[in-house]
Amino acid sequence: MMTRELQERQEVGEVMHLAKSSRLIVRLLGSSGKETRPGEILVDQKGKGVGKVLEVIGPVAAPYASLIPLTDRTNKVLGIKVYRGKSLRSKRQR
């Protein structure tokens, strides 16, 4: 059974690669590249933080995002779908 929060979450893309710089590379879906901003947190289907967007790279038609991982188990997040989460700033303000 899906929670209401998960149903409202917008899928952003899929984790494709762990770069030598230890950053996660995410292939963004369609218009997600235009909406994804540096500093934004991307989460997995359970709502756990996967990474913080550092920059959006590549062509406009097929953008990628470079993420700073928020987990030590980076190999376990390869291939998973990621969703738009909350920014770190909003968590600190609570």
C-alpha positions in Angstrom: 0.0 0.0 0.0 1.5 3.4 -1.0 1.4 6.3 1.3 -0.1 9.6 0.2 3.3 11.2 0.4 4.8 8.7 -2.0 1.9 9.1 -4.5 2.5 12.8 -4.5 6.3 12.4 -5.0 7.5 13.2 -8.5 9.9 10.8 -10.2 13.0 12.6 -11.4 15.2 9.9 -12.9 17.4 6.9 -12.3 20.8 6.5 -10.7 23.1 5.4 -13.5 26.7 5.5 -12.3 29.1 6.2 -9.5 31.8 8.5 -10.8 35.5 8.4 -9.8 34.9 11.6 -7.9 32.4 9.6 -5.7 29.4 11.5 -7.1 26.3 9.7 -8.3 25.2 10.4 -11.8 21.4 10.4 -12.4 19.8 10.3 -15.8 16.9 12.8 -15.6 13.5 12.2 -17.1 12.1 14.6 -19.7 11.3 18.0 -18.2 12.9 17.1 -14.9 16.2 18.6 -16.1 14.6 22.0 -16.3 13.0 21.7 -12.8 15.9 20.1 -10.9 18.1 22.7 -9.1 21.4 22.5 -7.2 20.9 21.9 -3.5 17.8 19.8 -4.0 17.6 16.4 -2.3 16.6 13.4 -4.3 15.2 10.4 -2.4 14.4 6.7 -3.0 10.9 5.2 -3.0 11.0 4.8 0.8 11.8 8.5 1.2 15.4 8.0 2.3 17.9 10.6 1.0 20.0 9.4 -1.9 21.9 12.5 -2.8 22.1 16.3 -3.0 22.1 17.8 -6.5 25.4 19.5 -7.1 24.8 20.4 -10.8 22.8 19.5 -13.9 24.9 18.6 -16.8 24.7 17.4 -20.4 22.4 18.4 -23.3 19.0 20.0 -22.6 17.2 17.1 -24.4 18.9 14.4 -22.2 20.2 16.0 -19.0 22.0 14.3 -16.1 22.5 15.4 -12.5 25.6 15.1 -10.5 24.8 14.2 -6.8 26.8 14.2 -3.6 25.8 10.9 -2.0 23.9 11.0 1.3 24.7 7.3 2.0 27.9 5.3 2.4 26.3 2.4 0.4 26.5 4.0 -3.0 26.6 0.6 -4.8 23.1 -0.3 -3.5 21.5 2.8 -5.0 22.8 2.1 -8.6 19.8 1.5 -10.9 17.1 2.8 -8.5 14.6 5.4 -9.4 14.9 8.7 -7.5 12.2 11.2 -6.6 12.1 14.9 -5.7 12.6 15.3 -1.9 12.9 18.3 0.3 15.9 20.5 0.5 18.3 20.5 3.4 17.4 24.1 4.1 13.7 23.4 4.8 14.7 20.6 7.2 16.9 22.9 9.2 14.2 25.5 9.5 11.9 23.1 11.3 
